[in-house]
């Protein structure tokens, strides 16, 4: 057997989902057979050498994932029981989730060298099959990891293109849930066996267009590409979430037509879990990216698909007004009276006069009806035109009309009389009823209003909107973005990665309230405020971000309700109200206190960024679990300094470069490309980024430490700690206050109380009690102090305050309290001690 090894591959950590079965006839899928492995592990464990055996059958791999028996997301789960009676999954196409690798069989048609040369650009393994070189026929198997997992439908729809692209592949290669035998060889042909490990780029199935032509339903003609109004789009999303599972053919057409009708990625992610519950977010996003290529599927296709799914976009049905009903009743009564006279020919003069009066009344009523219908039609048409061009809702509990401005991402609210007065054609009597009727037809009546990133019932108007957010795209972006993030991260890679991950996660999961607050402090001019008010404002919309002084939020915080990003500016650690920050950061809801308004609970959807230029940080660290809310990032240079370094420019030239190019941070196309580059960083993450407590956090802990914190760090945090006398620890605190230049120390009772609270949180195994102590001279005494709860007797080895070496009566801090060497006084200087 020949074994070819290439240099270390850059994709060795690429994740794969595979199933290992006992043979190609093993049709039972159990939990232990489906495994998550890396590409490197797969190669080393399963593709490192051939198994020498005479029979062909043996252990096989299926390059995809499967549902579990308990998975409610499965579209069709066929179950059976194994020998022990346990429920297992049957290996079949319906139970496959996503493919992470293509395995290609190539039988004849090319030499081994030609096959290896063909796949030289891709990350793969080329291995000889069991029957390789039987009758001199080349038979090899190629293992191709995919750049991103894809549903099997995507492979099936590209089968002809893949067959044409690959060198003479076996058509059976592309069968769903097919098992592929791992490398084996008979003893007599062992000299022909080989495994070639090739390094290159991961294979992308989605680079090939689907094989079939997609039919375009002829639904609309002149207005085929007419964009849908925001209100109609919102209604379609709401209805799609009630549809249930659909076929893949409908799903990809729906994705394309939604994209081309003005829907966003967030809209598609919102409805996809209902339509295709088995698909991961990553698979849904892949489908969305692909759908952008299908320009031929427009609004007409969408309407056709919605009709097939039983969703009707509400028309503007005509209903008679109360006035028209009254006129019809009067007309009917006048007609009945008139018919009495028309049936007779022998009318008296008085009866003929009455007949003429009824004829005049009837004609007058007909004229009024015609005028009412004309006015109604005109009002209907004008109102329909108005509502087609604005997104308007009525909310019952506040008795107001709310209008959404999608181009700005903001809301306007009106009292009903004020709105009617603004449009005279509906301000007449009955105008309110007509307006409410039209809103009801459009599904725009709500009982209450809220601001939440989570789905809400149909009776709730959710003012949290994402349709104006920048949509991520693929492409090159200006280098100023990397310089800008480099400045905020202060060139520390862990800081830079953390900022990108937090922004990307917030974009994909705006409802997540558990993201840590970004605390960026240090050098001014690093871009702390611009990060929120420029970059994040471009991503989320300027009306969904805000920069405020922390003090301004203490009494009235209504300005931050519903904001995706909030910058708390110019916070200094000794002034920052940490308790106020703890009350909002990481909390599921916040109590909103509107000025001149009522208090109410709202979902906490904000990403908080605290900035400050002080050297001691922008928040006071708690040195405990409360710090989990804060990611600490220190900046030591301004953004101009970073421009000077990266671009090798002098300061004046760097300032000019920055001023000339900072506009790109607000360019939506540029921001979309940068956003598209960071989204993949979190696609495989199952939980949000945790607070960053790296080097900057440790440095800030040290910088903020006062005498009290020093005692906890230097005494109780040490693993060697066993005991300290109660008086000694307070004496140590007093000496540290003098040494560090602090003012008046706490009184002992306050110190003891604070120390007890601190140790209860950080070291609950340390208690203040009476304990037997054996001193350095071996003499047993009884002391009260802080001691490990597990000890009943302490051999005193460590002293934290000692006598001065030369000056009698002077007490000093022991710099090495846990050293084995301890001398209370130096014998060589006993005379000085006596003096």
Buried (B, 14 or more C-beta within 10 A) or exposed (E): BEEEEEEEBEBBEBEBBBBBBEBBEBBBBBEEBBBEBBBBBBBEEBBBEBEEEEEEBBBBBBBBBBBBBEBEBBBEBEEEEEEEEEEBBBBBBEBBBBBBBBBBBBBEEBEBEEBBEBBEEBBBBBBBBBBBBEEEEBBBBBBBBBBBBBBBBBBBBBBEBBBEEBBBBBEEBBBBBBBBBBBBBBEEBEEBBBBBBBBBEBBEBBEBEBBEEEEBBEBBEEEBEEEBBBBBBBBBBBBBBEBEBBEBEBBBBBBBBBBBBBBBBBBBBBBBBBBBBBBBBBBBBBBBBBBBEBEEBBBBBBBBBBEEBEBEBEEBEEBEBEBBEBBEEBBEBBEEBBEEBEEEEEEEEEEEEBBEEBBEBBEEBEEBBEEBBEBBEEBBEEBBEBBEEBBBBBBEEBEBBBBBBBEEBBBEBBEBEEBBEEBEBBEEEBBBEBBBBBBEBBBBBBEEBBBBBEEBEBEBBBBBBBBBBBBBBEEEBBEBBBBBBBBBBBBBEEBBBBBBBBBBBBBBBBEBBBBBBBBBBBBEBBBBBBBBBBBBBBBBBBBBBBBBEBBEBEEBBBBBBBBBBBBBBBBBBEEBBBEBBBEBBBBEEBEBBEEEEEEBEBBBBBBBBBBBBBEBBBBBBBBEEBBBBBBBBBBEBBBBBBBBBBBEBEEEEBBEBBEEBBEBBBBEEBBBBBBBBBBEBBBEEEEBBEBBBBEBBEEBBEEBBEBBBBBBBBBBEEEEBBBBBBEBBBBBBBBBBEEEEBEEBBEBEEBBEEBEEBBEEBBEEBBBEEBEBBBEEEEEEEBEBBBBEEEEEBBBBBBBBBBEBEEEEEBEBBEEBBEEEBEEBEEEEEEEBEE
